[in-house]
């Protein structure tokens, strides 16, 4: 059976064995049947109808044009169309270029921030389980929170040398549990 595939607004025909078409028809029917509210209205579709609905849409082809360029060294093309892409507009003889485009690369700063927070909480939990409360808080403040020894000493109302001595003791106690050969990142300084 021949199936038409659209690519760059050109039709290409593929010869697909009848057995494969039967499998595709059955899978599509079962999928639509499981999602349908009125199961009696669901009918089997032809392989071409399935391909047209899933792959021969202009939106899919526009996405595919953009996506295939993302792995190259040149920036992806901006496309006009339903997906929100538009060409850059040139104002004042090329001095100001404005773009009305969607983001081509997602902003995942929230995810990175969340992962860093989870890692921070995990490290704090391990340190608190390993050391006494005062030693744990000292290590967390200095190594994870970035508080200076001087600032921590002022906050506690003791000398800088006292905090340095406590810090050395806390590090020794921590290294007893997580030696230098450990893969735990805090053991390496």
C-alpha positions as CSV (number, residue, x, y, z in Angstrom):
1,X,0.0,0.0,0.0
2,X,1.3,3.5,-0.9
3,X,1.2,6.2,1.8
4,X,1.8,9.9,1.1
5,X,4.2,11.7,3.4
6,X,4.5,15.5,3.3
7,X,7.9,17.0,3.7
8,X,8.8,20.6,2.9
9,X,5.4,21.0,1.2
10,X,6.3,18.2,-1.2
11,X,4.6,14.8,-1.3
12,X,6.6,11.6,-1.1
13,X,5.1,8.2,-1.4
14,X,6.2,5.2,0.5
15,X,5.4,1.6,-0.2
16,X,4.3,0.0,3.1
17,X,3.6,-3.7,3.5
18,X,-0.1,-4.5,4.1
19,X,0.8,-6.3,7.4
20,X,2.3,-3.1,8.7
21,X,-0.7,-1.1,7.7
22,X,-3.0,-3.5,9.4
23,X,-1.0,-3.2,12.6
24,X,-1.1,0.6,12.3
25,X,-4.9,0.6,11.8
26,X,-5.4,-1.7,14.8
27,X,-3.2,0.4,17.1
28,X,-4.9,3.6,16.0
29,X,-8.3,2.1,16.5
30,X,-7.5,0.8,20.0
31,X,-5.9,4.1,21.0
32,X,-8.9,6.2,19.9
33,X,-11.4,3.6,21.3
34,X,-9.7,3.9,24.8
35,X,-10.1,7.7,24.7
36,X,-13.5,8.0,23.2
37,X,-16.6,8.7,25.3
38,X,-19.0,7.2,22.8
39,X,-17.2,4.0,21.8
40,X,-19.8,3.2,19.1
41,X,-18.9,6.2,16.9
42,X,-15.2,5.1,16.7
43,X,-14.4,3.6,13.3
44,X,-11.2,2.2,11.8
45,X,-9.3,4.7,9.7
46,X,-7.2,4.2,6.6
47,X,-3.4,4.3,6.9
48,X,-3.4,7.6,4.9
49,X,-6.0,9.2,7.3
50,X,-3.8,8.2,10.2
51,X,-0.6,9.6,8.6
52,X,-2.4,12.9,7.6
53,X,-3.7,13.4,11.1
54,X,-0.4,12.6,12.9
55,X,2.4,13.7,10.6
56,X,1.1,15.6,7.5
57,X,0.0,18.7,9.4
58,X,1.5,22.1,8.5
59,X,2.3,22.6,12.2
60,X,4.3,19.4,12.5
61,X,6.2,20.2,9.3
62,X,7.0,23.7,10.5
63,X,8.3,22.3,13.8
64,X,10.3,19.7,12.0
65,X,11.9,22.4,9.8
66,X,12.9,24.4,12.9
67,X,14.0,21.3,14.8
68,X,16.3,19.8,12.2
69,X,18.4,23.0,12.2
70,X,18.9,23.1,16.0
71,X,21.7,20.6,16.0
72,X,23.8,22.5,13.5
73,X,26.1,25.4,14.2
74,X,23.9,27.9,12.5
75,X,20.9,29.3,14.4
76,X,17.5,27.9,13.5
77,X,15.4,29.7,10.9
78,X,12.5,31.8,12.1
79,X,9.3,30.7,10.4
80,X,6.1,32.5,9.7
81,X,2.9,30.6,10.6
82,X,0.5,29.4,13.2
83,X,3.2,28.5,15.7
84,X,4.1,32.1,16.5
85,X,7.3,32.5,14.6
86,X,7.9,35.6,12.6
87,X,10.7,37.2,10.7
88,X,12.8,40.0,12.1
89,X,11.5,43.4,11.1
90,X,14.0,46.1,10.1
91,X,13.4,49.6,11.3
92,X,15.4,52.8,10.6
93,X,17.6,51.4,7.9
94,X,18.8,48.3,9.8
95,X,19.7,50.1,13.1
96,X,17.0,48.5,15.2
97,X,16.0,44.9,14.6
98,X,12.9,43.7,16.5
99,X,11.8,40.2,16.7
100,X,8.4,38.9,17.5
101,X,9.3,35.3,18.1
102,X,8.7,32.6,20.7
103,X,11.7,31.4,22.7
104,X,13.5,28.8,20.7
105,X,15.4,27.5,23.7
106,X,13.3,26.9,26.9
107,X,14.2,28.8,30.1
108,X,14.8,26.1,32.6
109,X,16.2,28.3,35.4
110,X,13.3,27.3,37.7
111,X,14.2,23.7,37.2
112,X,17.9,24.4,37.9
113,X,17.0,26.4,41.0
114,X,14.8,23.6,42.2
115,X,17.5,21.0,41.7
116,X,20.1,23.1,43.5
117,X,17.6,23.6,46.4
118,X,17.0,19.8,46.6
119,X,20.7,19.1,46.6
120,X,21.3,21.7,49.3
121,X,18.6,20.2,51.5
122,X,20.0,16.7,50.9
123,X,23.5,17.8,51.9
124,X,22.1,19.6,55.0
125,X,20.2,16.4,56.0
126,X,23.4,14.3,55.7
127,X,25.5,16.7,57.6
128,X,22.9,17.0,60.4
129,X,22.6,13.2,60.6
130,X,26.4,12.8,60.8
131,X,27.4,15.6,63.2
132,X,26.2,17.1,66.4
133,X,23.9,20.1,66.0
134,X,26.4,22.9,66.6
135,X,29.0,21.3,64.3
136,X,26.4,20.6,61.6
137,X,25.2,24.2,61.6
138,X,28.8,25.5,61.5
139,X,29.7,23.3,58.5
140,X,26.4,24.2,56.7
141,X,26.9,27.9,57.3
142,X,30.5,28.1,56.2
143,X,30.6,25.5,53.4
144,X,27.1,25.6,52.0
145,X,25.9,29.1,52.8
146,X,29.2,30.8,52.2
147,X,29.4,32.6,55.6
148,X,32.9,33.7,56.4
149,X,34.6,32.4,59.6
150,X,34.8,36.1,60.9
151,X,31.1,36.7,60.3
152,X,30.2,33.4,62.0
153,X,32.4,34.3,64.9
154,X,30.7,37.7,65.3
155,X,27.3,36.1,65.1
156,X,28.1,33.6,67.8
157,X,29.9,36.2,69.9
158,X,33.2,34.2,70.1
159,X,36.7,34.7,68.6
160,X,37.6,33.8,65.1
161,X,40.2,31.3,66.4
162,X,37.5,29.5,68.4
163,X,35.3,29.1,65.3
164,X,38.4,27.9,63.3
165,X,39.1,25.3,66.0
166,X,35.4,24.2,66.0
167,X,35.4,24.0,62.2
168,X,38.6,21.8,62.2
169,X,36.9,19.5,64.7
170,X,33.7,19.3,62.7
171,X,35.6,18.5,59.5
172,X,37.6,15.8,61.3
173,X,34.4,14.2,62.6
174,X,32.7,14.5,59.2
175,X,35.7,12.9,57.5
176,X,35.5,9.9,59.9
177,X,32.2,9.1,58.2
178,X,33.0,10.3,54.7
179,X,36.8,9.8,54.1
180,X,38.8,11.5,51.3
181,X,38.2,8.5,49.0
182,X,34.4,9.0,49.3
183,X,32.5,10.2,46.3
184,X,30.5,12.6,48.5
185,X,31.3,16.1,47.2
186,X,31.6,17.9,50.5
187,X,34.5,15.6,51.6
188,X,36.8,17.2,49.0
189,X,36.8,20.7,50.4
